[in-house]
Amino acid sequence: FASVPTIQNIDITNANEEIIVTLPTGTRKMFLKVRGYASEIKLSYTAGQSGVKYISITRGCSYSEDNILTITANTTIYIQSTKSNVVLECLTWA
């Protein structure tokens, strides 16, 4: 793993609207949380499903995934927030 993670601060402007988060090529680990305790997050690995089939990240909690490997530059996750105007913090390690 790299000694310093890649940090993405992702603005989520609208509540309950799917956004796409692109993971850097070679990502092996990711960590997600909402800045502060602003909102619950819905995480999906399939486009159009972040409001239907998702993992819920409760307010004040975080989510991490180990042992993943992104082969191409367009590996994505799909996110929704239950509130508007929040920041999703995404750390990835290659």
N, C-alpha and C positions, 0 to 999 in steps of 0.2 A: 504494500500500500504506500501511497505517497505520504510524506510526513505532514503536509499541509493540505487540508481539504479545499475544494472549490466551493465558494459560497455564492449562492444566488438568493437575492431578496426579491420576491415576486409579489408585485402589487395585484391584489384581487379587488377590482373596482366594484363589481356587481355581485350581489348575493344570489345563490342558487343558479349560477351560470357557469358552465364548464369552461375551464381554461386548460391549455396544454402546457406542460412543463417538459422541456427537453433535457434529458440527462446527457452529460458529456460522454464522448466516446471513451470506452475503457472503464466506465464506472463499475466498481465492485461492491461499493457500500453506499447507502444513502441514509440521511437523517432528516426528518421533517418536523416542523412545529410552527405554530402561529405565534407571531410576536405578541407578547403580553398574554392576556387571557381573553382575547377579543371574540373568538368564534370557534365553532366546531368545523372540522374539515371532513369532506368526503373524498376518498382516494379510490380511483379505479385504474385498472391496467388496460381497459378497453374503451375506445372512443364512443361517446354517446351513452355511456353506462354509469357515469359518476353520480347520477341521481337515482339509479335503479339498483345496480350491483356494485357495492362499494364497501370499503373499510372505513369506519368512523373513527376519527381522531378527536377525542373529547377535548373541550376547552381546558387549557393548562397542561395537556399531555403531549407526548411526542410519539413519532413512529420511526423505526429504523428497519432497514433490510440489509442483511449481510449476504455474502456469497452470490451476488448477482454479477453478470458480465454483459455490458452493452457492447455489441459487436460493431454497430453502425452509429453514425452521428445522429440518426433520427429516432433513437429510442425515447419513448415518451411515457409520461404518466398523466392522468386526467384528474383534475381537482375541482371541487366546488366548495364554497364557503357558505355558511348559514347567515353570515352578515356581510354587509358591504364595507369597502375601504379597510381591508386588513392586509397585513404583509405575511406571506408564507416564507419562512426561512428554510432553505434547502441546502444541506451540506452533502457533498459527494466526494468519494475517495476513489482514485484510480489505482 
